[in-house]
Amino acid sequence: MTIPNLTLLEKEAYDRGLLLRIQVRRPLNIWSFRLVVGEIINKDKIQLLGEMKGWAYQNPKGLQLDTMKVGKNANSKIGDLIWTATMSWALEETPCRSARLLAIYDENNQHKVLQRYFRRRGFNNVRKVGSSPLDLPLRLVWGGAGAFMVGNCETVLERSYRSWLD
């Protein structure tokens, strides 16, 4: 399988009536990004279907994923495109080769669903972030308790791209 770049993904998305865009800022040598996918309604109107927000720093383990949202009316392919594009951007534009995220603990069933979803993408549990004083920095960064997970960017990209193409 050919690994896609952002230009190819933007074209594939457009061919399906979608618009894929990424906004990147680089204050203090840290990449801050927001990647969005919208459905083209007409030439003047686009409906937002999903987004990913995060940041990265100059380190192979520096990709931090903060928010991933897919609208209720969007199909599962939107999530596949968001994950594929995010990992493609990270591999193309940053030294990052692994990504970190926190599966937030909201309530038992939702937390289990989140962890299963992230594992299918290629993430593995590293540790639980709870109320320990040692967990305070991670709680401040991600805004809560949950399962701290890490994934290889290439693995996440390959799995997501395969699903996007199906």
DSSP file (Angstrom, degrees, kcal/mol; ACC not computed):
  #  RESIDUE AA STRUCTURE BP1 BP2  ACC     N-H-->O    O-->H-N    N-H-->O    O-->H-N    TCO  KAPPA ALPHA  PHI   PSI    X-CA   Y-CA   Z-CA
    1    1 A M              0   0    0      0, 0.0     2,-0.4     0, 0.0   161,-0.0   0.000 360.0 360.0 360.0 134.0    0.0    0.0    0.0
    2    2 A T        -     0   0    0      1,-0.1     0, 0.0     0, 0.0     0, 0.0  -0.627 360.0-124.9 -77.2 131.8    1.3    3.5   -0.9
    3    3 A I        -     0   0    0     -2,-0.4     2,-0.1     1,-0.1    -1,-0.1  -0.673  31.4-130.4 -78.4 125.2    1.5    5.8    2.1
    4    4 A P        -     0   0    0      0, 0.0     2,-0.2     0, 0.0    -1,-0.1  -0.391  12.8-147.7 -79.3 152.8   -0.6    8.9    1.2
    5    5 A N     >  -     0   0    0     -2,-0.1     4,-2.3     1,-0.0     5,-0.2  -0.656  35.1 -98.8-105.7 172.7    0.5   12.5    1.6
    6    6 A L  H  > S+     0   0    0     -2,-0.2     4,-2.7     1,-0.2     5,-0.2   0.857 121.2  56.2 -62.1 -36.0   -1.7   15.4    2.5
    7    7 A T  H  > S+     0   0    0      2,-0.2     4,-1.8     1,-0.2    -1,-0.2   0.932 109.8  45.6 -62.1 -45.5   -2.1   16.5   -1.1
    8    8 A L  H  > S+     0   0    0      1,-0.2     4,-2.8     2,-0.2    -2,-0.2   0.917 113.0  50.6 -63.2 -43.7   -3.3   13.1   -2.2
    9    9 A L  H  X S+     0   0    0     -4,-2.3     4,-2.7     1,-0.2    -2,-0.2   0.894 107.8  52.5 -63.3 -40.0   -5.7   13.0    0.8
   10   10 A E  H  X S+     0   0    0     -4,-2.7     4,-2.4     2,-0.2    -1,-0.2   0.901 112.0  46.7 -61.5 -40.1   -7.2   16.4    0.0
   11   11 A K  H  X S+     0   0    0     -4,-1.8     4,-2.5     2,-0.2    -2,-0.2   0.929 112.3  48.8 -67.4 -45.7   -7.8   15.2   -3.6
   12   12 A E  H  X S+     0   0    0     -4,-2.8     4,-0.7     1,-0.2    -2,-0.2   0.907 113.1  48.3 -60.7 -41.3   -9.4   12.0   -2.5
   13   13 A A  H ><>S+     0   0    0     -4,-2.7     5,-2.6     1,-0.2     3,-1.2   0.932 110.7  50.5 -63.4 -45.9  -11.6   13.9    0.0
   14   14 A Y  H ><5S+     0   0    0     -4,-2.4     3,-2.0     1,-0.3    -2,-0.2   0.881 104.2  58.3 -60.6 -39.4  -12.6   16.4   -2.7
   15   15 A D  H 3<5S+     0   0    0     -4,-2.5    -1,-0.3     1,-0.3    -2,-0.2   0.726 107.4  49.0 -62.8 -20.7  -13.5   13.5   -5.0
   16   16 A R  T <<5S-     0   0    0     -3,-1.2    -1,-0.3    -4,-0.7    -2,-0.2   0.204 127.5 -98.7-101.7  13.3  -16.0   12.4   -2.3
   17   17 A G  T < 5S+     0   0    0     -3,-2.0    23,-2.5     1,-0.3     2,-0.3   0.723  85.7 122.7  79.6  21.5  -17.5   15.8   -1.9
   18   18 A L  E   < -A   39   0A   0     -5,-2.6     2,-0.5    21,-0.2    -1,-0.3  -0.827  53.5-142.8-117.7 155.0  -15.4   16.6    1.2
   19   19 A L  E     -A   38   0A   0     19,-3.1    19,-2.4    -2,-0.3     2,-0.5  -0.980  14.5-167.1-117.3 124.9  -13.0   19.4    2.1
   20   20 A L  E     +A   37   0A   0     -2,-0.5     2,-0.3    17,-0.2    17,-0.2  -0.953  16.1 165.0-113.4 124.6   -9.9   18.5    4.1
   21   21 A R  E     -A   36   0A   0     15,-2.3    15,-2.9    -2,-0.5     2,-0.4  -0.991  20.5-160.3-140.6 148.6   -7.9   21.4    5.6
   22   22 A I  E     -A   35   0A   0     -2,-0.3     2,-0.5    13,-0.2    13,-0.2  -0.996   4.1-159.7-129.2 135.4   -5.3   21.8    8.3
   23   23 A Q  E     -A   34   0A   0     11,-2.7    11,-2.0    -2,-0.4     2,-0.4  -0.961  15.6-173.8-112.3 125.4   -4.3   25.0   10.1
   24   24 A V  E     -A   33   0A   0     -2,-0.5     2,-0.3     9,-0.2     9,-0.2  -0.971   9.1-177.6-125.2 134.0   -0.9   25.0   11.7
   25   25 A R  E     -A   32   0A   0      7,-2.8     7,-3.0    -2,-0.4    -2,-0.0  -0.906  11.2-158.5-121.4 155.9    0.7   27.6   13.9
   26   26 A R    >   +     0   0    0     -2,-0.3     3,-0.8     5,-0.2     2,-0.3  -0.437  21.1 164.8-136.1  63.7    4.2   27.4   15.3
   27   27 A P  G >  S-     0   0    0      0, 0.0     3,-1.9     0, 0.0    -2,-0.1  -0.598  74.6  -0.8 -78.0 142.1    4.6   29.6   18.4
   28   28 A L  G 3  S-     0   0    0      1,-0.3     3,-0.1    -2,-0.3    -2,-0.0   0.801 128.9 -62.5  52.0  35.7    7.7   28.9   20.5
   29   29 A N  G <  S+     0   0    0     -3,-0.8    29,-0.5     1,-0.2     2,-0.4   0.761 110.1 118.9  63.4  26.9    8.9   26.1   18.2
   30   30 A I    <   -     0   0    0     -3,-1.9     2,-0.4    27,-0.1    27,-0.2  -0.991  62.1-132.3-121.9 129.9    5.8   24.0   18.9
   31   31 A W  E     - B   0  56A   0     25,-2.2    25,-2.5    -2,-0.4     2,-0.5  -0.684  21.3-171.3 -79.8 129.4    3.4   23.0   16.2
   32   32 A S  E     -AB  25  55A   0     -7,-3.0    -7,-2.8    -2,-0.4     2,-0.3  -0.989  14.8-177.9-117.6 128.7   -0.2   23.7   17.1
   33   33 A F  E     -AB  24  54A   0     21,-2.4    21,-1.8    -2,-0.5     2,-0.4  -0.927  27.8-170.2-134.4 155.5   -2.7   22.2   14.6
   34   34 A R  E     -AB  23  53A   0    -11,-2.0   -11,-2.7    -2,-0.3     2,-0.5  -0.946  14.2-168.5-138.2 117.6   -6.4   21.9   13.9
   35   35 A L  E     -AB  22  52A   0     17,-3.0    17,-2.3    -2,-0.4     2,-0.3  -0.925  11.1-175.1-109.2 129.0   -7.4   19.6   11.1
   36   36 A V  E     -AB  21  51A   0    -15,-2.9   -15,-2.3    -2,-0.5     2,-0.4  -0.913  17.4-160.1-126.9 152.0  -11.0   19.7    9.8
   37   37 A V  E     +AB  20  50A   0     13,-2.4    12,-3.0    -2,-0.3    13,-1.7  -1.000  18.9 176.6-127.6 130.2  -13.2   17.8    7.4
   38   38 A G  E     -AB  19  48A   0    -19,-2.4   -19,-3.1    -2,-0.4     2,-0.5  -0.929  29.5-120.0-131.4 157.1  -16.3   19.4    6.0
   39   39 A E  E     -AB  18  47A   0      8,-3.0     8,-2.6    -2,-0.3     2,-0.8  -0.831  29.1-124.6 -95.8 131.8  -19.0   18.4    3.5
   40   40 A I  E     + B   0  46A   0    -23,-2.5     6,-0.2    -2,-0.5     3,-0.1  -0.666  33.6 172.7 -77.8 110.5  -19.3   20.7    0.5
   41   41 A I  E     -     0   0A   0      4,-2.1     2,-0.3    -2,-0.8    -1,-0.2   0.910  67.3 -34.2 -84.1 -49.3  -23.0   21.8    0.5
   42   42 A N  E >  S- B   0  45A   0      3,-1.8     3,-1.0     0, 0.0    -1,-0.4  -0.891  79.3 -73.4-156.2-174.8  -22.6   24.3   -2.3
   43   43 A K  T 3  S+     0   0    0     -2,-0.3     3,-0.1     1,-0.3    -3,-0.0   0.707 132.2  35.0 -64.7 -17.3  -20.0   26.8   -3.5
   44   44 A D  T 3  S+     0   0    0      1,-0.1     2,-0.4    -4,-0.0    -1,-0.3   0.437 112.7  62.6-112.2  -2.5  -20.6   29.1   -0.5
   45   45 A K  E <   +B   42   0A   0     -3,-1.0    -4,-2.1     2,-0.0    -3,-1.8  -0.983  48.4 176.6-137.3 132.6  -21.5   26.6    2.2
   46   46 A I  E     -B   40   0A   0     -2,-0.4     2,-0.6    -6,-0.2    -6,-0.2  -0.998  20.1-144.5-130.7 133.5  -19.5   23.8    4.0
   47   47 A Q  E     -B   39   0A   0     -8,-2.6    -8,-3.0    -2,-0.4     2,-0.2  -0.880  22.4-125.8-100.0 122.7  -20.8   21.7    6.9
   48   48 A L  E     +B   38   0A   0     -2,-0.6   -10,-0.3   -10,-0.3     3,-0.1  -0.493  32.8 172.1 -67.6 128.1  -18.2   20.8    9.5
   49   49 A L  E     -     0   0A   0    -12,-3.0    22,-3.9     1,-0.4     2,-0.3   0.678  57.9 -18.9-109.1 -27.9  -18.2   17.0   10.0
   50   50 A G  E     -BC  37  70A   0    -13,-1.7   -13,-2.4    20,-0.3    -1,-0.4  -0.990  52.2-165.1-172.6 166.2  -15.2   16.4   12.2
   51   51 A E  E     -BC  36  69A   0     18,-2.5    18,-2.7    -2,-0.3     2,-0.4  -0.992  10.6-151.7-158.4 160.2  -11.9   17.7   13.5
   52   52 A M  E     -BC  35  68A   0    -17,-2.3   -17,-3.0    -2,-0.3     2,-0.3  -0.997  15.7-171.7-134.5 135.2   -8.7   16.8   15.3
   53   53 A K  E     +BC  34  67A   0     14,-2.7    13,-2.5    -2,-0.4    14,-1.4  -0.949  24.8 115.8-125.2 149.2   -6.7   19.3   17.5
   54   54 A G  E     -BC  33  65A   0    -21,-1.8   -21,-2.4    -2,-0.3     2,-0.3  -0.971  42.3-117.9-179.6-166.7   -3.3   18.8   19.0
   55   55 A W  E     -BC  32  64A   0      9,-2.2     9,-3.3    -2,-0.3     2,-0.3  -0.964  14.0-157.6-151.9 164.4    0.3   19.9   19.1
   56   56 A A  E     -BC  31  63A   0    -25,-2.5   -25,-2.2    -2,-0.3     2,-0.3  -0.987   2.4-163.4-145.8 152.5    3.8   18.6   18.5
   57   57 A Y        -     0   0    0      5,-0.7     2,-2.4    -2,-0.3     5,-0.3  -0.876  47.3 -74.4-133.4 169.6    7.3   19.4   19.5
   58   58 A Q  S    S+     0   0    0    -29,-0.5     3,-0.0    -2,-0.3   -28,-0.0  -0.345  95.2  94.0 -68.0  74.5   10.8   18.5   18.2
   59   59 A N  S >  S-     0   0    0     -2,-2.4     3,-2.3     1,-0.1    -2,-0.2  -0.952  80.5-121.4-161.4 141.2   10.9   14.9   19.4
   60   60 A P  T 3  S+     0   0    0      0, 0.0    37,-3.6     0, 0.0    38,-2.0   0.773 121.1  42.9 -57.8 -23.5   10.0   11.5   17.9
   61   61 A K  T 3  S+     0   0    0     35,-0.2    35,-0.1    36,-0.2    -3,-0.1   0.067  88.3 106.6-104.1  23.0    7.5   11.1   20.7
   62   62 A G    <   +     0   0    0     -3,-2.3    -5,-0.7    -5,-0.3     2,-0.6   0.388  38.8 108.3 -91.2   2.8    6.3   14.7   20.5
   63   63 A L  E     -Cd  56  99A   0     35,-1.2    37,-2.6    -3,-0.2     2,-0.5  -0.721  45.2-174.3 -86.6 119.0    2.8   14.4   18.8
   64   64 A Q  E     -Cd  55 100A   0     -9,-3.3    -9,-2.2    -2,-0.6     2,-0.5  -0.955   9.7-156.1-114.9 119.2    0.1   15.1   21.4
   65   65 A L  E     +C   54   0A   0     35,-3.0    37,-0.4    -2,-0.5   -11,-0.2  -0.845  19.8 166.7-100.3 126.7   -3.5   14.6   20.4
   66   66 A D  E     +     0   0A   0    -13,-2.5     2,-0.4    -2,-0.5   -12,-0.2   0.877  58.0  18.4-106.0 -55.8   -6.0   16.6   22.3
   67   67 A T  E     +C   53   0A   0    -14,-1.4   -14,-2.7     2,-0.0     2,-0.4  -0.980  50.7 176.3-129.7 131.4   -9.5   16.6   20.7
   68   68 A M  E     +C   52   0A   0     -2,-0.4     2,-0.4   -16,-0.2   -16,-0.2  -0.975  13.9 173.0-132.6 119.9  -11.0   14.4   18.1
   69   69 A K  E     -C   51   0A   0    -18,-2.7   -18,-2.5    -2,-0.4     2,-0.4  -0.981  15.2-175.4-129.9 138.7  -14.6   14.9   17.2
   70   70 A V  E     -C   50   0A   0     -2,-0.4   -20,-0.3   -20,-0.2   -21,-0.1  -0.997  34.1-115.2-129.0 128.3  -16.8   13.4   14.5
   71   71 A G    >   -     0   0    0    -22,-3.9     3,-1.3    -2,-0.4     7,-0.1  -0.167  20.9-117.1 -61.8 154.4  -20.3   14.8   14.1
   72   72 A K  T 3  S+     0   0    0      1,-0.3    -1,-0.1     0, 0.0   -23,-0.1   0.805 115.2  49.4 -62.4 -30.7  -23.3   12.6   14.8
   73   73 A N  T 3  S+     0   0    0      2,-0.1    -1,-0.3   -24,-0.0     2,-0.2   0.481  92.5  97.8 -88.7  -2.5  -24.5   12.9   11.1
   74   74 A A  S <  S-     0   0    0     -3,-1.3     2,-0.1   -25,-0.2    -4,-0.0  -0.577  73.1-123.5 -86.6 148.1  -21.1   12.0    9.7
   75   75 A N    >>  -     0   0    0     -2,-0.2     3,-1.7     1,-0.1     4,-0.5  -0.383  32.3 -98.5 -84.0 170.7  -20.2    8.4    8.6
   76   76 A S  H 3> S+     0   0    0      1,-0.3     4,-1.6     2,-0.2     3,-0.4   0.709 115.3  73.8 -64.6 -20.4  -17.3    6.5   10.0
   77   77 A K  H 3> S+     0   0    0      1,-0.2     4,-2.4     2,-0.2    -1,-0.3   0.781  86.5  64.6 -64.0 -26.1  -15.2    7.3    7.0
   78   78 A I  H <> S+     0   0    0     -3,-1.7     4,-2.4     2,-0.2    -1,-0.2   0.929 102.4  47.2 -63.6 -45.1  -14.8   10.9    8.3
   79   79 A G  H  X S+     0   0    0     -4,-0.5     4,-2.6    -3,-0.4     5,-0.2   0.899 110.3  53.2 -61.2 -41.4  -12.9    9.6   11.3
   80   80 A D  H  X S+     0   0    0     -4,-1.6     4,-2.5     1,-0.2    -2,-0.2   0.919 110.6  46.9 -59.6 -44.2  -10.7    7.4    9.1
   81   81 A L  H  X S+     0   0    0     -4,-2.4     4,-2.8     2,-0.2     5,-0.3   0.908 111.3  51.1 -65.0 -42.5   -9.8   10.5    7.0
   82   82 A I  H  X S+     0   0    0     -4,-2.4     4,-2.4     2,-0.2    -2,-0.2   0.939 113.3  44.3 -61.7 -47.9   -9.1   12.6   10.1
   83   83 A W  H  X S+     0   0    0     -4,-2.6     4,-2.3     2,-0.2     5,-0.3   0.925 115.1  48.9 -62.9 -44.9   -6.7   10.0   11.5
   84   84 A T  H  X S+     0   0    0     -4,-2.5     4,-2.4    -5,-0.2    -2,-0.2   0.939 114.0  45.0 -60.9 -48.0   -5.0    9.4    8.2
   85   85 A A  H  X S+     0   0    0     -4,-2.8     4,-2.6     2,-0.2    -1,-0.2   0.885 112.1  52.1 -66.2 -39.2   -4.5   13.1    7.5
   86   86 A T  H  X S+     0   0    0     -4,-2.4     4,-2.4    -5,-0.3    -1,-0.2   0.942 113.9  42.4 -62.6 -47.5   -3.3   13.8   11.0
   87   87 A M  H  X S+     0   0    0     -4,-2.3     4,-2.5     2,-0.2     5,-0.2   0.883 113.2  53.1 -68.9 -37.5   -0.7   11.0   10.9
   88   88 A S  H  X S+     0   0    0     -4,-2.4     4,-2.2    -5,-0.3     5,-0.2   0.934 110.4  47.6 -61.6 -46.0    0.3   11.9    7.4
   89   89 A W  H  X S+     0   0    0     -4,-2.6     4,-3.1     1,-0.2     5,-0.4   0.939 111.8  50.1 -59.4 -47.6    0.9   15.5    8.4
   90   90 A A  H  X S+     0   0    0     -4,-2.4     4,-1.7     1,-0.2     6,-0.3   0.908 113.3  45.2 -59.6 -43.2    2.9   14.5   11.5
   91   91 A L  H  < S+     0   0    0     -4,-2.5    -1,-0.2     1,-0.2    -2,-0.2   0.836 119.4  41.9 -70.6 -32.6    5.2   12.2    9.4
   92   92 A E  H  < S+     0   0    0     -4,-2.2    -2,-0.2    -5,-0.2    -1,-0.2   0.885 127.4  25.4 -78.8 -41.0    5.6   14.8    6.7
   93   93 A E  H  < S+     0   0    0     -4,-3.1    -3,-0.2    -5,-0.2    -2,-0.2   0.565 117.0  43.4-109.4 -11.7    6.1   17.9    8.7
   94   94 A T  S  < S-     0   0    0     -4,-1.7   -36,-0.1    -5,-0.4   -31,-0.0  -0.821  74.8-118.4-130.4 167.8    7.5   17.0   12.1
   95   95 A P  S    S+     0   0    0      0, 0.0     2,-0.1     0, 0.0    -4,-0.1   0.461  74.1 125.6 -81.7  -0.1   10.1   14.6   13.6
   96   96 A C        +     0   0    0     -6,-0.3   -35,-0.2     1,-0.1    -2,-0.2  -0.352  26.6 165.0 -67.9 134.2    7.2   12.8   15.4
   97   97 A R        +     0   0    0    -37,-3.6    56,-2.4     1,-0.2    57,-0.5   0.431  66.1  44.1-124.2  -9.9    6.9    9.1   14.9
   98   98 A S  E     - E   0 152A   0    -38,-2.0   -35,-1.2    54,-0.3     2,-0.3  -0.979  69.1-147.1-135.8 153.4    4.6    8.3   17.8
   99   99 A A  E     -dE  63 151A   0     52,-3.2    52,-2.4    -2,-0.3     2,-0.4  -0.881   5.8-155.5-120.5 148.8    1.5    9.9   19.2
  100  100 A R  E     +dE  64 150A   0    -37,-2.6   -35,-3.0    -2,-0.3     2,-0.3  -0.942  19.2 159.3-124.0 145.8    0.1   10.3   22.7
  101  101 A L  E     - E   0 149A   0     48,-2.2    48,-2.8    -2,-0.4     2,-0.5  -0.957  33.3-123.4-153.5 169.5   -3.4   10.8   23.8
  102  102 A L  E     - E   0 148A   0    -37,-0.4     2,-1.2    -2,-0.3    46,-0.2  -0.979  12.3-146.0-123.1 118.8   -5.7   10.4   26.9
  103  103 A A  E     - E   0 147A   0     44,-2.8    44,-2.1    -2,-0.5    12,-0.1  -0.731  36.4-132.5 -79.2  99.7   -8.8    8.3   26.7
  104  104 A I  E     - E   0 146A   0     -2,-1.2     2,-1.0    42,-0.2    42,-0.3  -0.205   4.5-127.4 -61.5 140.7  -10.8   10.5   29.1
  105  105 A Y        +     0   0    0     40,-3.1    40,-0.3     1,-0.2    -1,-0.1  -0.789  50.3 144.3 -90.8  99.9  -12.7    8.7   31.9
  106  106 A D  S    S-     0   0    0     -2,-1.0     2,-0.3     1,-0.5    -1,-0.2   0.840  73.9 -22.9 -97.6 -54.7  -16.2   10.1   31.7
  107  107 A E  S  > S-     0   0    0     -3,-0.3     4,-2.8     1,-0.1    -1,-0.5  -0.971  71.5 -97.1-157.4 156.1  -18.2    7.0   32.6
  108  108 A N  H  > S+     0   0    0     -2,-0.3     4,-2.2     1,-0.2     5,-0.2   0.844 116.7  40.5 -48.2 -56.3  -17.5    3.3   32.5
  109  109 A N  H  > S+     0   0    0      1,-0.2     4,-2.2     2,-0.2    -1,-0.2   0.920 117.8  47.2 -64.5 -43.8  -19.2    2.3   29.2
  110  110 A Q  H  > S+     0   0    0      1,-0.2     4,-2.5     2,-0.2    -1,-0.2   0.895 111.2  52.1 -64.8 -39.3  -18.0    5.4   27.2
  111  111 A H  H  X S+     0   0    0     -4,-2.8     4,-2.5     2,-0.2    -1,-0.2   0.912 110.0  48.5 -63.4 -42.6  -14.5    5.0   28.6
  112  112 A K  H  X S+     0   0    0     -4,-2.2     4,-2.3    -5,-0.3    -1,-0.2   0.893 111.1  50.7 -63.8 -40.4  -14.3    1.3   27.5
  113  113 A V  H  X S+     0   0    0     -4,-2.2     4,-2.5     2,-0.2    -2,-0.2   0.925 110.7  49.3 -63.3 -44.7  -15.7    2.3   24.0
  114  114 A L  H  X S+     0   0    0     -4,-2.5     4,-2.7     2,-0.2     5,-0.2   0.930 111.4  48.4 -60.1 -47.2  -13.0    5.0   23.7
  115  115 A Q  H  X S+     0   0    0     -4,-2.5     4,-2.5     1,-0.2    -1,-0.2   0.917 112.4  48.3 -62.0 -43.0  -10.2    2.6   24.7
  116  116 A R  H  X S+     0   0    0     -4,-2.3     4,-2.2     2,-0.2    -1,-0.2   0.914 111.5  51.1 -62.9 -42.5  -11.4    0.0   22.2
  117  117 A Y  H  X S+     0   0    0     -4,-2.5     4,-1.2     1,-0.2    -2,-0.2   0.933 112.6  45.1 -59.5 -47.8  -11.7    2.6   19.5
  118  118 A F  H  X>S+     0   0    0     -4,-2.7     5,-2.4     1,-0.2     4,-0.9   0.872 110.2  54.4 -67.6 -36.7   -8.1    3.8   20.1
  119  119 A R  H ><5S+     0   0    0     -4,-2.5     3,-0.8     1,-0.2    -1,-0.2   0.906 105.3  53.8 -63.0 -40.4   -6.7    0.3   20.3
  120  120 A R  H 3<5S+     0   0    0     -4,-2.2    -1,-0.2     1,-0.3    -2,-0.2   0.819 105.9  54.2 -62.8 -28.9   -8.2   -0.5   16.9
  121  121 A R  H 3<5S-     0   0    0     -4,-1.2    -1,-0.3    -5,-0.2    38,-0.2   0.709 131.8 -92.8 -75.7 -20.6   -6.4    2.5   15.5
  122  122 A G  T <<5S+     0   0    0     -4,-0.9    30,-0.6    -3,-0.8     2,-0.3   0.513  80.2 134.6 119.7   9.8   -3.1    1.2   16.9
  123  123 A F  E   < -F  151   0A   0     -5,-2.4     2,-0.4    28,-0.2    -1,-0.3  -0.642  36.2-156.2 -91.1 149.4   -2.8    2.8   20.3
  124  124 A N  E     -F  150   0A   0     26,-2.7    26,-2.2    -2,-0.3     2,-0.2  -0.952  24.7-106.8-124.0 144.6   -1.8    0.9   23.4
  125  125 A N  E     +F  149   0A   0     -2,-0.4    24,-0.2    24,-0.2     3,-0.1  -0.492  34.0 175.1 -66.4 133.9   -2.5    1.6   27.1
  126  126 A V  E     -     0   0A   0     22,-3.3     2,-0.3     1,-0.4    23,-0.2   0.763  60.7 -35.5-104.2 -48.3    0.6    2.9   28.8
  127  127 A R  E     -F  148   0A   0     21,-1.3    21,-2.9     2,-0.0    -1,-0.4  -0.984  59.3 -93.0-168.2 165.8   -0.8    3.7   32.2
  128  128 A K  E     -F  147   0A   0     -2,-0.3     2,-0.6    19,-0.2    19,-0.2  -0.726  29.3-148.8 -87.3 134.7   -3.8    5.0   34.1
  129  129 A V  E     +F  146   0A   0     17,-3.5    17,-2.1    -2,-0.4     2,-0.1  -0.931  39.5 140.2-104.5 116.9   -3.9    8.8   34.9
  130  130 A G        -     0   0    0     -2,-0.6     9,-0.1    15,-0.2    14,-0.0  -0.051  64.4 -50.7-128.0-133.8   -5.7    9.3   38.1
  131  131 A S  S    S+     0   0    0     -2,-0.1     5,-0.1     3,-0.0    -2,-0.0   0.304  83.3 124.1-102.3   8.4   -5.5   11.4   41.2
  132  132 A S  S >  S-     0   0    0      1,-0.1     3,-1.6     3,-0.0     4,-0.5  -0.375  71.0-122.0 -65.8 146.1   -1.9   10.8   42.2
  133  133 A P  G >  S+     0   0    0      0, 0.0     3,-1.0     0, 0.0    -1,-0.1   0.820 114.7  61.1 -57.5 -29.3    0.3   13.9   42.6
  134  134 A L  G 3  S+     0   0    0      1,-0.2     4,-0.3     2,-0.1    -2,-0.0   0.734 100.2  55.5 -68.5 -21.1    2.5   12.4   39.9
  135  135 A D  G <> S+     0   0    0     -3,-1.6     4,-2.6     1,-0.2    -1,-0.2   0.547  79.8  94.7 -86.9  -8.5   -0.4   12.5   37.5
  136  136 A L  H <> S+     0   0    0     -3,-1.0     4,-2.4    -4,-0.5     5,-0.2   0.890  81.1  51.8 -55.1 -46.5   -1.0   16.2   38.0
  137  137 A P  H  > S+     0   0    0      0, 0.0     4,-2.1     0, 0.0    -1,-0.2   0.926 113.4  44.7 -58.5 -42.5    1.1   17.3   34.9
  138  138 A L  H  > S+     0   0    0     -4,-0.3     4,-2.7     1,-0.2     5,-0.3   0.885 111.9  52.4 -68.4 -37.1   -0.8   15.0   32.6
  139  139 A R  H  X S+     0   0    0     -4,-2.6     4,-1.9     1,-0.2     5,-0.4   0.876 110.1  49.3 -64.8 -36.2   -4.2   16.0   34.1
  140  140 A L  H  < S+     0   0    0     -4,-2.4    -2,-0.2    -5,-0.2    -1,-0.2   0.901 113.2  46.6 -68.2 -40.4   -3.3   19.6   33.5
  141  141 A V  H  < S+     0   0    0     -4,-2.1    -2,-0.2    -5,-0.2    -1,-0.2   0.945 126.9  25.9 -66.3 -48.7   -2.3   18.9   29.9
  142  142 A W  H  < S-     0   0    0     -4,-2.7    -2,-0.2     2,-0.2    -1,-0.2   0.535 101.8-123.5 -99.7  -7.1   -5.4   16.8   29.0
  143  143 A G  S  < S+     0   0    0     -4,-1.9     2,-0.3    -5,-0.3    -3,-0.2   0.746  74.5  20.4  78.3  23.1   -7.9   18.1   31.5
  144  144 A G  S    S-     0   0    0     -5,-0.4     2,-0.2    -6,-0.3    -2,-0.2  -0.993  83.9 -68.7 172.6-174.4   -8.9   15.0   33.2
  145  145 A A        +     0   0    0     -2,-0.3   -40,-3.1   -40,-0.3     2,-0.3  -0.626  62.4 102.9 -98.7 160.6   -8.2   11.4   34.3
  146  146 A G  E     -EF 104 129A   0    -17,-2.1   -17,-3.5   -42,-0.3     2,-0.6  -0.994  69.9 -35.1 163.4-159.1   -8.2    8.4   32.0
  147  147 A A  E     -EF 103 128A   0    -44,-2.1   -44,-2.8    -2,-0.3     2,-0.5  -0.869  48.4-141.6 -99.7 118.9   -6.0    5.9   30.1
  148  148 A F  E     -EF 102 127A   0    -21,-2.9   -22,-3.3    -2,-0.6   -21,-1.3  -0.700  29.6-173.8 -79.4 123.3   -2.8    7.3   28.8
  149  149 A M  E     -EF 101 125A   0    -48,-2.8   -48,-2.2    -2,-0.5     2,-0.4  -0.912  16.2-162.7-128.1 148.8   -2.2    5.7   25.3
  150  150 A V  E     -EF 100 124A   0    -26,-2.2   -26,-2.7    -2,-0.3     2,-0.3  -0.979   9.4-177.9-130.7 141.2    0.6    5.7   22.8
  151  151 A G  E     -EF  99 123A   0    -52,-2.4   -52,-3.2    -2,-0.4     2,-0.4  -0.993  31.8-113.1-140.0 148.5    0.5    4.8   19.1
  152  152 A N  E  >  -E   98   0A   0    -30,-0.6     4,-2.5    -2,-0.3   -54,-0.3  -0.666  25.9-139.5 -76.6 126.7    3.0    4.5   16.3
  153  153 A C  H  > S+     0   0    0    -56,-2.4     4,-2.6    -2,-0.4     5,-0.2   0.877 100.8  50.6 -58.4 -41.2    2.1    7.2   13.6
  154  154 A E  H  > S+     0   0    0    -57,-0.5     4,-2.7     2,-0.2    -1,-0.2   0.906 111.5  48.0 -65.3 -41.1    2.8    4.8   10.7
  155  155 A T  H  > S+     0   0    0      2,-0.2     4,-2.5     1,-0.2     5,-0.3   0.934 113.4  46.7 -64.3 -46.6    0.7    2.1   12.1
  156  156 A V  H  X S+     0   0    0     -4,-2.5     4,-2.3     1,-0.2     5,-0.2   0.914 113.9  49.5 -61.9 -42.6   -2.2    4.4   12.9
  157  157 A L  H  X S+     0   0    0     -4,-2.6     4,-2.9    -5,-0.2     5,-0.3   0.944 111.6  47.6 -61.6 -49.1   -1.9    5.9    9.4
  158  158 A E  H  X S+     0   0    0     -4,-2.7     4,-2.1     1,-0.2    -2,-0.2   0.921 114.6  45.3 -61.3 -45.9   -1.9    2.5    7.6
  159  159 A R  H  X S+     0   0    0     -4,-2.5     4,-1.7   -38,-0.2    -1,-0.2   0.918 116.9  45.0 -64.0 -43.6   -4.9    1.2    9.6
  160  160 A S  H  X S+     0   0    0     -4,-2.3     4,-2.5    -5,-0.3    -2,-0.2   0.901 112.6  50.1 -69.2 -40.8   -6.9    4.4    9.1
  161  161 A Y  H  X S+     0   0    0     -4,-2.9     4,-2.2    -5,-0.2    -1,-0.2   0.895 107.8  54.0 -66.5 -39.1   -6.0    4.7    5.4
  162  162 A R  H  X S+     0   0    0     -4,-2.1     4,-1.4    -5,-0.3    -1,-0.2   0.923 112.2  44.8 -58.8 -44.2   -7.0    1.1    4.7
  163  163 A S  H  < S+     0   0    0     -4,-1.7    -2,-0.2     1,-0.2    -1,-0.2   0.881 109.9  54.9 -68.0 -38.2  -10.4    1.9    6.3
  164  164 A W  H  < S+     0   0    0     -4,-2.5    -1,-0.2     1,-0.2    -2,-0.2   0.879 109.9  47.4 -61.2 -38.2  -10.7    5.2    4.4
  165  165 A L  H  <        0   0    0     -4,-2.2    -1,-0.2     1,-0.2    -2,-0.2   0.788 360.0 360.0 -76.0 -28.2  -10.2    3.4    1.1
  166  166 A D     <        0   0    0     -4,-1.4    -1,-0.2    -5,-0.2    -2,-0.1   0.501 360.0 360.0 -64.4 360.0  -12.7    0.5    1.8
